Amino acid sequence: MQHSQDFLSGMVSGLEEKLKNAINEHEETKKTLDKQKDELNEVKKESHKRKKMLIAQQQMLTAGTNSYHKVSFGLSHVCIPGCAFTSIKFPLSSTTLYVIFNRLVVSF
């Protein structure tokens, strides 16, 4: 009878230890899952921002000929030092402005 009690006590303590380990592992897994959820939300936000930026750039590139910008202060052309263009004539389409702006940003 004593031998059976010792055997069962050993089994119970072994199972309690396994249960503790399983609970600790579960808590670590929950923390990892929460961290990954936060990272996923950040990536989604960044992706949404980039998508909006790409849409805006595509709209600028596909702008029609009716989207010319008028110069209200009477310039007929302008010279930008260090620019590949020697002079720029107005009115400019938004696509042309986009190309000029990108070249200026890259050159500086």
C-alpha positions in Angstrom: 0.0 0.0 0.0 2.8 2.4 0.8 4.5 1.6 -2.4 1.3 2.5 -4.4 1.0 5.8 -2.6 4.6 6.7 -3.3 4.2 5.7 -7.0 1.0 7.8 -7.3 2.5 10.8 -5.5 5.5 10.7 -7.9 3.1 10.6 -10.9 1.1 13.5 -9.5 4.2 15.7 -8.9 5.5 14.8 -12.4 2.2 15.8 -14.0 2.1 19.0 -12.0 5.6 19.9 -13.2 4.5 19.2 -16.8 1.4 21.4 -16.3 3.6 24.3 -15.0 5.8 24.0 -18.0 2.9 24.0 -20.3 1.4 27.1 -18.7 4.7 28.9 -18.9 5.1 28.0 -22.6 1.5 29.1 -23.2 2.2 32.5 -21.6 5.4 32.9 -23.7 3.4 32.0 -26.9 0.7 34.6 -26.0 3.4 37.3 -25.6 5.0 36.4 -28.9 1.6 36.4 -30.6 0.8 39.9 -29.2 4.2 41.2 -30.3 3.6 39.8 -33.8 0.1 41.3 -33.9 1.6 44.7 -33.1 4.3 44.3 -35.8 1.6 43.3 -38.3 -0.5 46.4 -37.5 2.6 48.6 -38.0 3.4 47.0 -41.4 -0.3 47.4 -42.4 -0.1 51.1 -41.6 3.1 51.6 -43.5 1.7 49.6 -46.4 -1.4 51.8 -46.5 0.8 55.0 -46.5 2.9 53.6 -49.4 -0.2 52.6 -51.3 -1.6 56.2 -51.0 1.7 57.6 -52.1 1.8 55.3 -55.1 -1.8 56.2 -56.1 -0.9 59.9 -55.9 2.2 59.4 -58.0 0.3 57.4 -60.6 -2.3 60.2 -60.7 0.4 62.7 -61.4 1.9 60.6 -64.1 -1.4 59.9 -65.8 -2.6 63.5 -65.6 -4.2 64.7 -68.8 -3.2 67.7 -70.9 -5.9 69.8 -69.2 -3.8 69.8 -66.0 -1.4 72.6 -66.9 -0.3 75.0 -64.2 -0.6 78.6 -65.1 2.0 81.1 -63.9 0.2 84.0 -62.4 3.2 86.4 -62.1 4.1 86.7 -65.7 7.1 84.4 -66.2 7.5 82.9 -69.7 10.5 80.8 -68.7 12.8 80.2 -65.8 16.4 79.1 -65.5 17.3 76.8 -62.7 21.1 76.7 -61.9 22.6 73.3 -62.1 19.6 71.8 -63.7 19.7 69.7 -66.8 17.2 72.0 -68.4 18.5 75.3 -69.6 15.1 76.9 -69.5 11.6 75.8 -68.7 8.7 77.2 -70.6 5.3 77.7 -69.0 2.6 76.4 -68.7 3.8 73.0 -67.5 1.9 69.8 -67.1 1.9 68.2 -63.8 3.8 65.3 -65.3 6.6 67.6 -66.4 6.7 69.3 -63.0 6.9 65.8 -61.4 9.9 64.9 -63.6 11.7 68.2 -63.0 11.1 67.9 -59.2 12.5 64.4 -59.1 15.6 65.4 -61.1 16.2 68.4 -58.8 15.8 66.3 -55.7 18.2 63.6 -57.0 20.8 66.2 -58.1 21.0 67.8 -54.6 
